[in-house]
């Protein structure tokens, strides 16, 4: 059984590299995270990028890009200190806990139903679909920014589908719907179709 999925948090704003030899340690990036702009050093940036591509093998991928073991350790420590990564354990309780602490934000468009597959929907750019998923997952992805956390969003959508009498257990059961969202999350991150951020503070919280 694989370990937790490493999920990068935040939305890339800018990247620059002033080195003449494209040293991965010399790159810098700015990321929007929880409403703030944070700066990532080269090692942290490459690990953050690698986690978008492979949440289970990000460190190995970063080494292929030129980071040493010491770089990986330093980058990991920086990302954790900044709160720019999280770990998602793919169990019922693990998914619930993770979803309650994070939000999901679309970065591309919903493109509607797939031809001849009315139960499937594409997301992407006009003429360039990048991810195919169910209508229920598409709705959770599309309306994510309206909710303070992903678990609240999933519960709201599942309750709505149940009230409408939708005969699909994977849409009306919040745990099954969340499992489907988590299953498609790596594809959404790989294709830059979404980003994940921290949950919003509860109303009235200090």
Secondary structure, DSSP 4 states (H G I P E B T S, - for coil): ---PEEEEBSEEEEEEE--SS--GGGEEEEEEETTEEEEE-HHHHHHHHHHHH-TTSHHHHHHHTT--HHHHHHHHHHHHHHT-EEEE--SHHHHHHHHHTEEEEE-SEEEEEETTEEEEEEEEETTEEEEEEEHHHHHHHHTGGGSSSHHHHHHHHHHHHHHTT---HHHHSHHHHHHHHHHHHHHHHHTTSEEEEEPPPPTT--
